[in-house]
Amino acid sequence: MSFYQTWLPFIYLYGVGGIAFLFGTFLIYRTGALRVNYETHKKWIWVLFYGYFFYAFIHALFIYLAIGSI
Amino acid sequence: MENILGTNLDRIVILAYFAVVMGFGAYFGKYSKTTSDYFFGGRRFAWWLITISIVATGIGSHSFVKYSTKAYQYGFSSTMTYMNDWFFMPLFLFGWLPIIYYLRLGSIPEYFERRFSREARYIATFMILMYMIGYIAIQFLTLATALYKIYGIPLMLTVVLIAIATTIYMHFGGQTSVIFTDLIQGFILIFAGLLLFSLGLSFLVENTSYSSGLKALWDNLSPLEKLPLANFNSPPDFNFVGIFWQDGIAGSIGFLFLNQGLIMRFMAARSVNEGRKAAAFNVLVILPISAIVVSNAGWIGKAISNSVPGALPIDLAPNDVFVAVANLITSPGVFGFIIAALCAALMSTSDTLVNASSSVIINDIYRPLTKNKSSDKEQLRLARLASVVVKVIAVCLVPFFNSFESIYEAHGWFHSTFTPPLVVGVFLGIFWKRFTSTAVIATFIGGAFLMILGQMYPTLISPFSHGIELRPGRGYSYIGALYNLFVCAGVGVLVTFFTKPVSENKLTGLTVFDVHKLKNIFKGSDVNESIGKPVVVHYKIKDLNEGMVSFSKEDMEITKSKKGDLVYIQDQRWWLGGLKSIHATFDEPHDEKGIVYINETQCDSGMFIKGLALKAEKEM
């Protein structure tokens, strides 16, 4: 399997998608929409980053297992 | 007539399903008394109710067939489109959701008027209505295509019967019916999909030497079919980068920010935080499950093809894999139940879109034209009539979509034509204060023109192609979305720099930069952020001012509330999900601890039962 089939889509997805994610997170932080001193908002920050890494982990795991099954 | 599929038992199961859903939906019609109830369910529901009903909205009748096909052809990468929606969640949860909720927007086009101009609203209304009605027509066509083979009824008659069936329960119920029928249908969809998966794994165990179905599935897929993401840029009809731009970017923004049906669902939540929970749970938990639900027939089909020769036809067309696998691994009656799940997908997606369309017709056409002079009762009657008209138009459009080479082509044409200008318009509107009214109209018109040029001359899209092959005579498929987004955004940005921006005062509350002020705007006074505890109370009827309720001094101390704060009161039974509840404002306190004074109208609206306790909590 080539790099085009395995890790390039992953890097592109979490690279370009990651830029959108970080830009959005930065924007809501800078504008005061997300307030780190609010207890409920603190939990949401964790949820937001958890979601990003959760999906990255699932995708990476399956790519790793697929490569390992050759 | 072509081959008629299924047994009489299957047909009875499908008919029984329609009857149960219609009765269920009609029952909840009694909870729709105002246009607010009809469109937004009275903004009172718990997050879990919203989440499950979103499942049924997100999975259309075409999803099972479409994703099973891709799963059969390409394996686990069929799940890509269900697992790339997280990137815009920060902006949605803390940007767009508070804006639409706290501004009490009746529709997406209403935002365009408040942010830009009435002209922008009219163009947005036209585009959104066209998109939704077309989508409904495609849903009707998809299910009718499956059902007419089972019942042997002509296609168009099947379409009409489906339209009538969905009308019966929607007509009276509105959003409350939609939410509760979608709750049931969401469970049915997930259950049917997982049942099919389970039966498929059992079939593999019974017909191979494996003792574990999952192991049999894994070992009978090739390494390429186990990859969760498609090849970067080939083949042209299924590649990662094209699907990323069409679905992960344009699709995700379109779904989260512009899907009027979804937006109305979030506005039915009892608070912004409940809406956030619903959205996050949906994307984190429900979407991965949904990916399995809609794709597994394809994976099972591929594993069966590789491990049980002759079980499935050698020349099986990928499009037929869902029905073929369902037929092979289920018994009579169960097959009917699986097809009923297809019906559930159709009914739940189309009812949401029909309700959203009638909301747009009333909020964006009728009310502005009549200057909102008619009574709420009259508008409610017209909303119901509008939902019927929408379905009639959708039925009339079915032959047009039937003329496309495939349903997916029709669907893709709609998506690529109507979504990008709206996506760019709303996105720049929220996140760029300088973006002007002239620029958004130019985005709609100029962007659409350049998009059409791109369809006519695909070489214009080549610089964006990421190496994807240009198919002679067919152009580019998914990656066209990147070109469309680019030209629409380009027109919008360019025109903005040549036009004068409006003063910032006129944009208050309409961009992400003012989200922190929205609670004050919503409440009409300073927000009370002190954290109190909920109280359990019983009600007494008093003649209070409209929208006011009165608690005892002690209860107000526990909830940390003051006169003028907002309160949410619900039946104490959590499993009702807020169905029996009201929003109100704290009035002057009294001295009867554990008692809340409400008026007759509030009691009627909340459907409160004498003697049953209520739970009350301060909102802000």
HADDOCK unambig.tbl for C-alpha pairs under 7 A between the chains (distance, minus, plus):
assign (segid A and resid 4 and name CA) (segid B and resid 231 and name CA) 5.95 0.50 0.50
assign (segid A and resid 4 and name CA) (segid B and resid 232 and name CA) 5.27 0.50 0.50
assign (segid A and resid 5 and name CA) (segid B and resid 230 and name CA) 6.65 0.50 0.50
assign (segid A and resid 5 and name CA) (segid B and resid 231 and name CA) 4.33 0.50 0.50
assign (segid A and resid 5 and name CA) (segid B and resid 232 and name CA) 6.06 0.50 0.50
assign (segid A and resid 8 and name CA) (segid B and resid 232 and name CA) 6.78 0.50 0.50
assign (segid A and resid 9 and name CA) (segid B and resid 229 and name CA) 6.53 0.50 0.50
assign (segid A and resid 9 and name CA) (segid B and resid 232 and name CA) 5.44 0.50 0.50
assign (segid A and resid 9 and name CA) (segid B and resid 240 and name CA) 6.37 0.50 0.50
assign (segid A and resid 17 and name CA) (segid B and resid 87 and name CA) 5.67 0.50 0.50
assign (segid A and resid 18 and name CA) (segid B and resid 87 and name CA) 6.68 0.50 0.50
assign (segid A and resid 20 and name CA) (segid B and resid 87 and name CA) 6.04 0.50 0.50
assign (segid A and resid 20 and name CA) (segid B and resid 88 and name CA) 6.79 0.50 0.50
assign (segid A and resid 21 and name CA) (segid B and resid 87 and name CA) 4.56 0.50 0.50
assign (segid A and resid 21 and name CA) (segid B and resid 88 and name CA) 5.95 0.50 0.50
assign (segid A and resid 21 and name CA) (segid B and resid 90 and name CA) 6.92 0.50 0.50
assign (segid A and resid 24 and name CA) (segid B and resid 88 and name CA) 6.86 0.50 0.50
assign (segid A and resid 24 and name CA) (segid B and resid 90 and name CA) 5.59 0.50 0.50
assign (segid A and resid 24 and name CA) (segid B and resid 91 and name CA) 5.15 0.50 0.50
assign (segid A and resid 25 and name CA) (segid B and resid 90 and name CA) 5.42 0.50 0.50
assign (segid A and resid 25 and name CA) (segid B and resid 91 and name CA) 6.95 0.50 0.50
assign (segid A and resid 28 and name CA) (segid B and resid 91 and name CA) 6.76 0.50 0.50
assign (segid A and resid 28 and name CA) (segid B and resid 94 and name CA) 6.46 0.50 0.50
assign (segid A and resid 28 and name CA) (segid B and resid 95 and name CA) 6.75 0.50 0.50
assign (segid A and resid 31 and name CA) (segid B and resid 512 and name CA) 6.90 0.50 0.50
assign (segid A and resid 31 and name CA) (segid B and resid 513 and name CA) 4.95 0.50 0.50
assign (segid A and resid 32 and name CA) (segid B and resid 516 and name CA) 5.94 0.50 0.50
assign (segid A and resid 33 and name CA) (segid B and resid 94 and name CA) 5.84 0.50 0.50
assign (segid A and resid 33 and name CA) (segid B and resid 95 and name CA) 6.81 0.50 0.50
assign (segid A and resid 33 and name CA) (segid B and resid 515 and name CA) 5.24 0.50 0.50
assign (segid A and resid 33 and name CA) (segid B and resid 516 and name CA) 5.22 0.50 0.50
assign (segid A and resid 34 and name CA) (segid B and resid 94 and name CA) 6.39 0.50 0.50
assign (segid A and resid 48 and name CA) (segid B and resid 90 and name CA) 6.78 0.50 0.50
assign (segid A and resid 51 and name CA) (segid B and resid 86 and name CA) 6.77 0.50 0.50
assign (segid A and resid 51 and name CA) (segid B and resid 284 and name CA) 6.47 0.50 0.50
assign (segid A and resid 52 and name CA) (segid B and resid 86 and name CA) 6.50 0.50 0.50
assign (segid A and resid 59 and name CA) (segid B and resid 228 and name CA) 6.07 0.50 0.50
assign (segid A and resid 62 and name CA) (segid B and resid 227 and name CA) 6.23 0.50 0.50
assign (segid A and resid 62 and name CA) (segid B and resid 228 and name CA) 6.20 0.50 0.50
assign (segid A and resid 63 and name CA) (segid B and resid 227 and name CA) 5.39 0.50 0.50
assign (segid A and resid 63 and name CA) (segid B and resid 228 and name CA) 6.56 0.50 0.50
assign (segid A and resid 66 and name CA) (segid B and resid 223 and name CA) 5.13 0.50 0.50
assign (segid A and resid 66 and name CA) (segid B and resid 226 and name CA) 5.34 0.50 0.50
assign (segid A and resid 66 and name CA) (segid B and resid 227 and name CA) 5.79 0.50 0.50
assign (segid A and resid 67 and name CA) (segid B and resid 223 and name CA) 6.68 0.50 0.50
assign (segid A and resid 69 and name CA) (segid B and resid 223 and name CA) 6.12 0.50 0.50
assign (segid A and resid 70 and name CA) (segid B and resid 223 and name CA) 5.91 0.50 0.50
